[in-house]
């Protein structure tokens, strides 16, 4: 019996900053829990692929893998793409026990990471009552995912911001620049934009361009390899290994 392996599954991107950020995050996870084997795989654009990593683990004698989607909401990739890839792997590698962990969001640790990035960008606690926050996510066609973003915006509104509004970088509306201008028109003194995305890439660049075009006062960085995010990955790993009906404290 080997120790379980954490397999972090990222979407992948043609932008090299994406893979570099994912690898930096998984390295942070290793630092947080020495001795845990942490592997990284990508759905597309980057290597190694999910099937390739699982085949290598099986060949090396691994018998338990927790596959963790590096996703913030339960949308298409979490509901369809990743389960399909894992089903195929289970059929080919019957001796390898593969569990799929839950997606990362929503979580207080994600909100804490957003707060960290906003503070690093210059937002101070005393700024919140006069600052509107644009929560800029990638967006999704999945209503469940969009509802989660809206709920996070409502939660953040109760932490002291004068307003919090969601925005999207994909085909969904409103865009980042639309919400920044909307807040200005309502008389909000300062506007901060917080990308609710893990790694750099095309959509985060679109968020940044919208913030700049509309004259936002603050643009936070992507969530990236923050300590809080690494701890959240470990929480999801631990939760996936707890039998149904049991609790982490049991």
N, C-alpha and C positions, 0 to 999 in steps of 0.2 A: 504493500500500500504506500503510495507516494503522497506527499502533501499536495493539496489542490493548487492549481495554477489559475491566476487571474488573467484572462484574455480581454484586453481593452480593444473594442471594435470602433474605430473611427470611420467617418464617411470617406475621407480622402479628398484631395484637391490637386489641381494642376499647379497651384501656388505653393512653392516650397516652404513658405512660412508655416503652412498648415501642419505638415508632417513634423517639422522641427518643434512646433509647440506641443503637439501630441506626445512626442518622445520626451520632451522636457517634463510634461505632466506625469507620464508614467515613471520617469526617474524620480520625481518627487514622491510618488507612491511608494517606491522601493525604499526611499529614505525614511518615510513614515513607518514602514513595517519591514525591517530587515529580516531576511529569510524567506519572505514571500516571493515566489516566482511570478513575475509580471511580464507578460508578452503583449505585443501590439500588432494589430492587423487592420487592414483597410478594406472597405467595400469596393472601392474603385479608385482609379488614378494612381495610387501609390502601392508599393510593395512593402511587406509581403501581404498576400491575400489571406482571407480567413481560412479557406480550405487548406492552403499550403501550411499555415502555422499549426492547424489542428493535426494534419498528417504528420508533421515533424514531432509534435508532442506525443502522439500515439507511438511513433517509431522509437522514441526515447523512453517509453515505458510509463508515461503519465497515465493516470486512470481517472482523474477528476479535473474538469475545467469549468470555471465560472466565466461565461461570456457576458461581458458588460458593455452595452451600447453606450458610446460616448455621445449621448443625445440628451437634450434638455427637456423634450416633450415626447409623448407617445404618439408619434405620427407615422407616416408610411414606412419609413425605414425600420422603426421598432416593431411595428405590427406585421409587416409583410416581408421585407427584404431579409432582415437578419434571421427571423424564424425559419425562412425557407432555406437559407444557407446552412443553418444548424441542423435542420431535418436531414438534409442531404448528407451532412457529415456524420450524423448518428448512424445512418444506414450503411455508410462505407466503413465506419470505425466503431463497430458495436461494443468493443471493450472500453471505449472512452466515454465516461459519464459526463455529458455536457449539460449544464444548466444555464438558462438565460436569466441574468439579473435584470432588475427594473431600470428604467431610464433615470437620469439624475434628478430631474425636476418634477414637481416643485420641491424646494428644500430651504430651510433657514440658512444652510451653509452656502447655497447659491446667492441668497440675498446678502449674506456677509461678504462674499467675494465681490459682488457689485459695489457694496459699500467701500471695500478696500480700494477698488479701482477708482471710484469717485474721489476718495480722499487723496489718493496719489495724484489725481488730476487737479487738485486744488480746492475741492469743496470742503468747507468747514462746518461743524454742527450749527454754528450761528447763521449760516447761509440758508439753511433749509426753508425757513418760513417765507423767504422772498424768492425762492428758486423753484421753477417747474422742472420736473424730470421727464425726459422722453425715454421710455423703455423700448429700445429698438432691437427687435428680434429678426431672425431670418424670415419668419412667416411660414405658413403651411396651409394646404387646402383641407386639412383635417379639422373639423369643428372642435374636437376635444382639445387639440393642441392650442388653438386660438383662445378657447375658454380659459385654459391654464394661464396664458400670458395676461389675459384681462384680470384674472384673480390676483396674480402677482402684483400687477399695477395697483389694484385696490389695497392690497396689504401694505405696499410701500407708501401709499398715501397716508397711512396712519402713523408713519414714523417721523413725520414732521415736515415733509415737502408741502409746498402750497398747492401743488397739483402734480399728478403723475398720469401720463398718457402713453398707451402703447403705440408703436409704429412698426412698420415692416419693410424689409429690404427686397422682398420678392415681388410677385405680381399683385399681392394684396395691397389694399389701401387702409389707412393713410401711410404715406412715406415719411421718413424722418424730417425732411425739410418742411412738409406740410404741417406737421405737429409743432415744430419749432415756431413757425410763423403764426399758427393758431394761438399758441400761448402768448406770444408777443402782442397779438391783436387784443387779447383779453386783459392786457395790462400787467402780465407777469414781468417782474423786474429782471430776473436772471433765468437762463435756461441751460440745463445740463443734459447731455445725451449720454446714456449708458448702453453700450452694445451688449445685449443678452446673447452672446455667442461665445464659443469656447476658444476658437483659434482664428487667426487672420485668414483672409481669402477675398474672393470677389464680392460676396454680400457684405462683409464687414467694411470693405473699402467703399461700397455704395452708401452705407450708413455714415461713414466719415465724410464723404463728399457732400451728402445731404446736410449734415450738421454745419459744415463749413459754408456751403452755399446760402444757408438761411441765417448765418451769423450766430450760432449757438455760442454761449460764453464758455462752456466747458464740454470737452469730449473725453470721456474715459476710455481706457484701453479695453481690449477684449478680456474675458475672464482669465484665460491663459493658465499657466502652471502654478496657481496659487495654492498655498497650504490648505486652505479651507476646501478647495475643490478636490485635492488629493485625499483628504479625509472623507469627503463624501463618496468617492469611489470605493474606499475601503468599507464604508458603511453599507453600500449596496452589495458589495462582495459578501460581507458577513450575513446580511439579510437573506441572500440567495441560498446560503448554506444551512439556514435554520429550517428544520422540518416544518411542514404545514401544521398549524395549531400550536406550535411552540413559540417561545419568545427569546430574544437575545439575552435576557436576564436569567433565563432558566438554566 
